[in-house]
Amino acid sequence: MSSDYGVIDAGSVETWDEVADVVVVGLGAAGTCAAIEARAAGADVLVIERASGGGGTTMSAAGHLYLGGGTRVQKAMGIEDDVEDMFRYLMAVTPEPDEEKIRMYCDDSVAHFDWLVAQGVPFEDSWHREKNVVQMTTECLIESGNEAAWPYNEIAKAAPRGHKVAMEGEAGGGKLIEVLVARARELGVRIEVDAAVRQLVREGDRIVGVHYRTSEGEKNARARKGVVLAAGQFGMNAEMVEANCKNLADDRIEKQGSTYDDGAGHQLGAAAGGVLDHMDGNLVTTPFYPPEKLIKGILVNKHGQRFVNEDSYHSKSSILCTEQEDGVAYLIADDEIFERPLFGWQELIDAWETVAEMEKDLGIPEGALQQTIADYNEHAANGEDPTFHKAAKWLKPLDKAPFAALDLRVGHAKYVGFPLGGLRVSADAQVLRADGSAIPGLYAAGGCASNIAQDGLGYSSGTCIGEGTYFGRRAGRHVAAS
């Protein structure tokens, strides 16, 4: 990690240029929510943002939040979603679930949705019913994870929990930030932009401020109650990605994030004694749907073998594609279901009149793909998939020539990804040491904290913004009360 980020002693600070009860580092979704709640609790709040305005990675996101348990939109659409089902699902898909955090997140999900609405965030009472990666309409609800896919559909009742901010296309994240920043300003939160925090300031064992750089020179800001790190993820820091996320470090995978996602919060927190968790966790995707009928095809590797139920969340199937030998994967479809992927991230290799011809041209061992498709077709005709348990609605024999192969090979298809690891934090967002003790005066939320989203295999769209806003709020309330 860069030695440019660190901790300095308060005794070395000659002048405090700014003084506030709470200093928040970052004006993204998590940081803004922390600032709003701290200010609403009566604290004087200063937000220091490296860019020229608010946003972070959320600014370029479609604006999904993973919420459930009976939100206004779910009820309006006649969807019954029990908090316990949401809880069981998140516990099942999280590699190392923190039961306390997941319980809080689920129990408070409806109230958190209502809070966002109260701040002015718009959500339409509507439901995008097709399986999609992102709805390009203003529709709100979408099935955004593995809820309806095996084995999770046997663990908890599935329900659409992805709540998209009511904006067309992928402008929902920008709208969310616009509303939250406006609300923060309305409440009297002070915001300084084009300012990069480089060091935390420590007095004894307590974090009491930050040292930062501006166009006007070096500055120091005193935090009477505490500092909240909300500086985003580390996908734009090649050194950190290489050290932690080997598959994401692949040059053939495009890194997703904002310009300043360099792990500043991670490095500052670690320098203060915090622990970094799940740093190898990441989301990687090359979505082959929509159209959703392509889910009725099968994914095979260079040996002609299936390796996943194709109705899985797109990051799960994509990560498993990258893990196949030589990163080779193909989506096989027949004439009845074939259509070019909407996002255009994969090319059609060719179409063949027989599976044998396709098998030969793809370099798959003779007979292997033919056997895979024959076995698949036999069971699909009966609405069954005993090997990978793809849901019956996505099953049909692949028997209508010509047969097509979409190229999902790493280096041929477009793959994008971002890291998920961050600082170990308590349920109130306090940064924790290795012994479990909290570092006084230091909090973290959003992309630089590790909470629910830990890997791409169990990820559901909306988890990052959902947990970032929720635990950002908890950080703001807790630091204000400290």
N, C-alpha and C positions, 0 to 999 in steps of 0.2 A: 504493500500500500504506500501511497505517496506520503512522504514525511512533511509535506506542506500543510497537512491538517494535524492538529494536535491540541495540547492543553498548556496554558500558561498560568503562572501564579498571579493572584490578584495584587500581590505586592509590587509586581512589575508594571502595573497599570497606573500611569501618572494622572490621566484625566478620563472621566466618564463623559463621553459626548452625549449619550442618551441614557435615561433611566426609566425603567418601566417595572411593573409588577411581574409581567410575563413577557418573555422574548420568544417569538416563534420563528424558526428558520425554515422558510419556504411558504409560498402562497399558492400551493396546489389545493386539492380537495381536502386532504387531511389537515394541513396547516391552517386553512381558512376556517374549517369547522372548529379546530382547537381555539382559534382566536375569537370566534363568535361566542363560544360557550364561556371562555374565560372572561370576556368583556361583559357578557350577560350576567355573570356572577359578581360583577363589580370591580374586576381587576383592570388596571391600566395595561393595555396590550400594545406591543410593538412587533410588527412582522417585518422581517428582513428577507427580501427576495433577490436572488441573483440575476434573474432576467429583468426585462423592462416592464413586465406586468405579470399578473397571476396566470396560473395554468398548469405547469408541469405536464406530465404524460397525460393526465386526464383531459387536457385541452384538446388533444388530438384523438381522443377515444369517442366511441359512439354514445357513451353515456349510460351504460347498463349498471344497475346496482342489484346485487343478489339479496332479495328480501322476500319474506313469506310469512306463513302463519296466519293468513287472513287479512291481507292489506285491503285498502279501499278498492283498488283495481281488481284484485282477485275476487272479492265479493261481488263487485259489479258485473263481473263476467261469469258468475255462478260457479266459481272454482272453490272447492273445499280443500283447504290446506291446513293441516294440523301442525302446531308448533313442534310436536313430538316427531312427526315425519321429517320435518326440516332438520331437526336435531340429529335424528338417526342417520340421515343421509350425509350431513356434513361430518359427523363422527366417522362414518364408513369411508369417505373419500379422502380424508386428511391423513397423511402418513403417520404423524405423531400428534394426534389431536389433544388439544388442551381443553378438557371437558368444561372447566369453569368459563373459559372465554366463549366457547361455542354455545354453551347453555345461555349465557348472557345475550349473545348476539341473536339467538333465535327467540328467546323470551321477549327481547326488546325490539324485535324487527318491525312490528306494526307501529310502535311508538316512534321508531326512528324514521320510518316512511312519513308519518304524520308530521314529524319535526321538519323534515326536508320541505314538505308542502307548505308548512307555516313560514319557512324562510322565503318562499316564492318559487320553488323549483316546480315546473309544470310536468304533470303526468296525465296522460290521456286514459280514460276508461275504455281500453280496447285490448285486443288479443291477436297477435300474429300467430296463426295456428300451424304454419308450415315449419318443418325443421330447417333452420337457417343459422347462419353464423351471425348476421346482423340484419335486422329488418330495415330497409331503406325508407320506410314510411314513418309516420308519427306514432304508429301503434306501440303500445307499451309492453305488454306481457309477451314473453317468449320462453320456450324451453331452452335453457342456456347451459346445460351441463349433461351429466350422465344419469339424470334422475330416472329416465325411462329405459335405460340400458341395463343389461345384466352385468354384474349380479345385484346392482343397487335397487333395481325394481322389485327385488325379492326381499330387500331389507326395509324399505320405506315406500309408502305410497307416493308415486310421482306427481309433481305439480309444476307448472311453469312459474319460475320465481325470478327470472330476469326482468327487471323493470327499467325500461329505457325512457330517458328524459324525452319529452314530447317535441322532438325536432326531426326533420327529414334528414335522410342520409346519415352521416357520421358526425353531425354537429351537436349531438346531445351533451357530450363532455364539455364542449365550449360553453354551452348554455348554462350548465351546472356551475361552472366556475364564475361566469358572468354574474349569476344571481347571488352566489355565496359571497363573492368579493364586494358586491354592492351592499349586501346586508352587513358585512363587517364594517364597511365605511360608515354606513348609516348609524351603527352602534357606537362609532367613535374609535374604532381600531386604527392605530397609526401604522402606516405602511411606507417602507422605504425600499425602493426598487434599485436595480443596477448596483446591488451591494452583495458581496460574496463573503460569507462567514468562513474564516480560515482557522480560528482557534476558539476553544471554549476557555473560559476563565474560571479558575478554581480557587476557593478560599478554604483551607483545611481540606475536608473531604467533600465539600459542597460545591456544586456548579453555581456560579453567581453572575455569569454574564458571558458575552462573546466579544471577540475581536474580529473586525471585518474590514474589507477594502471597498472603497468607492472611487468614483472618478475624482472626488475631492481629496482623496488620501485615506490614510488608515484611521479607523474609528473604534471606539469601545462602547458597548452598551451594557449597562448594569441591569440584572434581573433580580428584583427583590425576592420573588417567590420561586422562579425556575425558568428553565429553557426547554422548549419543545422542538425537537429535531423532526422536521417533516420535509426533508430535502430530496425525496425521491429515490429511485433505484440506481443500480450501478452499471446498466447495460452499455453506456458509452465510455466506460473505463476498460480499455482492452486488457490492461494488466490484471484487474480484478476478475474480469470474465475468464481469462486464461487460467487464473489460479483456482477458480471455483467451479465454473460451468464448462466442462470440456466439450460437450456437444454444442453448446451455444457459441463456443469459441471458434467453431468451424467458420471459415471465411465465406462459405457458401450459404450461410444462414444470415439473413439481414437482421440487424439489431433494431428493435423498436423502442422508442422513447424520446424524451426531449433532449435538447442539446446539452443541458447541464446535469443529466443523469450520470454523474461520475462517481457516485458512492460517497459524496461528501458527508452525509449524515452517518453512514456506516463507519467511516474512518474517524470522525469526531467522537462518536460514541465509544468505539473501541479504544481510542486513545485515553478516554476517561475511565477505562476499566470495564466497559461493557462487553458482553459476549455476542458473537454473531452466530445465528442459527440458520440451518437449511440453505446455506449459501450455494449448494449445488442444485437447488430447485429452480426450475425455469419452465416457462411455457414456450413451446415451439409449434408452429402450425403451417400447414399447406392445405387449407380446406378444399375438398373436392366437391362439396355440395354447398349451396344449391346449384342445380335443381335437386330436390330431395329424392327424386326417383333414382339417382345414381347410387343412393345408399343400398339399393337392391343389387348392386354389383358386388364383387368380392375383391379384397385386397390380397395380393400374393407377393411373395418374395422371389428371388432369383432361382429358387428351387421349385417354384410353382406351388408353394404351401401358403395357406392362410395363416394369419397370426393375430387377428383381432376380430371382434364383432363390429361390423362396419357401421352400426348405428351408434357407436360410441361418440362422445364429444370430440370435436375435430382435433383438439390438441392431443388427446390420448392416442387416437389413430395415427396422427402425424409423428409423434415422438416414437411410437413403435415402428413406423416406417424408417426413421433415421437409425434405429437400432438393428435393423436387418443387415445381414452380411453385405458389405460394400455399399450400404445405404440404398439398396435396390428394392423398389416396390412398384407395383403396377396395379391400377384399378381395371378389372375386367368387366365389361358390360356386353349385353347383346343388343340387337337392333331395337328391341321393344322398349328398352329403358335408356338407351344412349342419348345424351344431349351434352353439348359442350358446357363445362363448368362456368357458372356465372362470373366468378372472379377472374377466370382466365389464367390461373396460376400453374396449370398443367397443360401440356400439349398432347394432342392425339398422336400416338405413334403411327398407327395404321389400323386398317380393318381387314379381316380375313374371313373367308367363307367357311373355314373349319378351324377348330381349336388346335388340331395337329399342326396346321400351317403357322398359326400364331405362336404356338409353343416353340417351334423351330426357329422362327425369326427373332424371338426374344431371347434365344439362347438358353431356354429352360430345358433341363434333362428330358429326353424323350419319354413320353407317357406320363410324366409327373403332373402337368397341368391338366391333361385329359382326365386323369384319375381324380384329381381334386374337384373338377367341375362335375364329373359324373356322380361322385359321392354327394356333393352339395345339392345337385339337382334332384337326386333321389329323395333326399329328406325335405328339401324345399317344397316339393310337390305335395307333401303332407303337412306343410306349415311348421316344419321342425328344423332346428339347427343344433343337433346334439353336441357338436364340437365347440362352438363359440356362443350359442344361445342368442343369436340375433332375434329380435322381436318378430313375431309372425307377420306383422304389417309390412315388413321390409323383405319378406322372403318370396321369391319366385324362381322357378328354374331358368337358368340361362341357356336357352335352347333355340333362340331365333337368330339365325345368321343374317347378316354378317356379325362377327364378334370384334369388339374394339378394345384397345388397351390405352389407357391414359398413363402418362409418364409421371410417376411420383418419385423418381430417383433423386437423391440429394445431389445438387449441382445441376439438375435439369429442371425440376419443378422449382417454383419460388417458395422458399421457406423463410418465415420471420419468427422472431422470438424475443423474449425479455426475461431477466432474472427475477426471482421471487424472494430470495433470502434477505435477512435483516437482523437488527438488534433484538436480542431477547428482552422482552418487556412483560410487565405484570398486566393484569386485567385493566389496570388504571393507567397503562402506558408508561410506567416507570421503567427506566433502563436498569437492567439487572446485571450484577456481577456473577462470576462463576459459582460463588457460594450461595447464590439466591438472594443476596441482599440488594436493596435498591440504592442506586447512586443518588444521594440527596440533590434535589434541584434539577434532575435531568430526566426528560421524557422523550419518547419517540413514537411516531405513528406514520401510517402510509407506507410508501415504498421502502423506507429505511428501517422498518420494524417487521418482525416476524410474528404473525398471528395465526390466521386460518389458512390463507393461501400459501401452500408449501411446495407444491410441485404441479407440473402440467398434466399429469395423468389423472389427477383427481380434481382438477380445476373446473370451475363453472364461471362462465362470463358474468361479470358484475361483482365477483368476490373482492377484487382489489379495491374498487371504488366503494363498495359496500362497507368493507371492514375499515378502510382508510377513513371514511367519514365518521363511522361509528366510534372507533377507538380514538380518533382525533378529538371527538367531542368529549370522551371520557378523560383524555389528557387535559383538555382545557378546564374541565370542571375540577379535576383533582388538584392541578397546580394552583388554581385560583383559591382553593380552600386550604392550601398548605400553610 
